[in-house]
């Protein structure tokens, strides 16, 4: 339990230069898009592999874990869980980058606005890292 908390603490502390932040953002978006693509492929395979009357009538879920309907239900439930778990490193990256640029963490509230929130948040995320007294800023020299 303590190791899990230390993992989260490390995720939200430390520094993150602009180049490293954008590389991690790209990697994160590729993972998210991969999960969504896999979920979509499984959905399409489910739709085209079952007869039409199965979708119209109620599905017997008594054999759910082993049926095609059960597989669909499993993936339709696990995909949102995976995406919610992927939000933790996403928020951690943004917290570290905003802290490095000297911006307030209140900028993260803009992520709740679909579309435009991310565009407005680009401004503080693109700002150069501020110089920290008494620290080696070799990571910010890459920026």
N, C-alpha and C positions, 0 to 999 in steps of 0.2 A: 504494500500500500504506500509506503514511504517513497519507494522508487518511482511510482506513478506520479506522485505529487512533485517530486524533483524533476521529472520529465517535463511536466507542465510549466514548472517554474523556469526551467532553462529555455523553454519555447518562447516565453514572454519577456525574457531579460536578454541583455547582450546588445550587440550592435549588428547592423545589417547595411552594407554599402548599397548604393544604387545599382551597380551591375549585378551584384549577387541577388538583390531583391527581385530584379526583373527576370533573372534566370530561374529563380525559385517560383515566381509567379507563372512563368511559362510552363514549367514542369507541373505545377499544381493544376493549371487549366487543362493540360493534356490528360492528366489523370481523371479529372472531373468529366471531361468530354468522353474519355474512354468508358467510364462507368455508365454515362448516359447512352452512349452508342451501344454498349453491350446490353443494357436494359431494353433499348428499342429493338434490337435484333431478336432478343428473346421474346419480346411481345409479339413481333411480327411472326416469328416461328410458331408461337402458340396460336395465334389467330388463324393461320393457314393450315395448321395441322389438326384442327378439331372440326367436326362437322358443324354446320350452321345452326342446327337445332340445339346444340349444346350451349351456344351463346344466348339463344332466345329463352330456353327453359332454365329453371333454376338448376344449379350444379350441385350434385351430391358431394358434400365436403367430408363425408365419413372416411373416405380413403384419401384425403387431401394430400398428405405428404408424398404419396407415391403416384398420384394421378397427374395428368397434364394440367388440370385446373389447379392442383396443389402446387405444382412447379411455378405456374404463373403467379399464384398468390404469394409464394415464397419470395420470388424475385420482385414482385411489386411492393413487398414490405421491406425487403433488405436494401433495395436501392435508396430509398430516402434515409435509412439509417446510415448507410455508407456516406451519403452526401452530407449529412449532418456531422458525422465524425470528421469529414474533410474540412469542415468549417473551422475547426480548432487551429490547425496550422495556418490557415488563411488569415484568421484574425491575429494570430501570433506574429506572422510576418508583417502585417500592416501596423501592429502596435510597435514593433521594433523599428520599423522604417520611420514612422511618425515621430517617435522619440528621438531618433538620430537626426532628423531634420529640424528638430526644435519646435515641432507643431504640437498642438493640443490633441489629446486622444479623443476629444469630442468630435473630431472630424469623422470618426468611425460611424457615428449615427447616420451619416449620409448614405451608408450602404443599405439602409432600410428603404431608401427611395429607389425604386426600380429604374435602371438605365441612367438617369441623370445624376444620381448620387455617386456612382462610380466615376463619371466624367468630372464632376467637381472635385472628387477626392484625388484625382490625378495631380492637381496642383501641389498639395503638400508632399505627395509621394515623390515628385520629381525634384523637389528642392534639394540642394546639396547638403551633405552632412555638416553639422556644426562642429566646431573644434571643441573638444573637451579638455579642460585643463588637467595636466598631470597624467594624461593617457597617451599611449602611442596611437596615433591616428593613421597608421599605415593602411588600414582597411578603407578609409575615406580617401586616400590618395589615388585609389583606382577610379574613383568617380570623376 
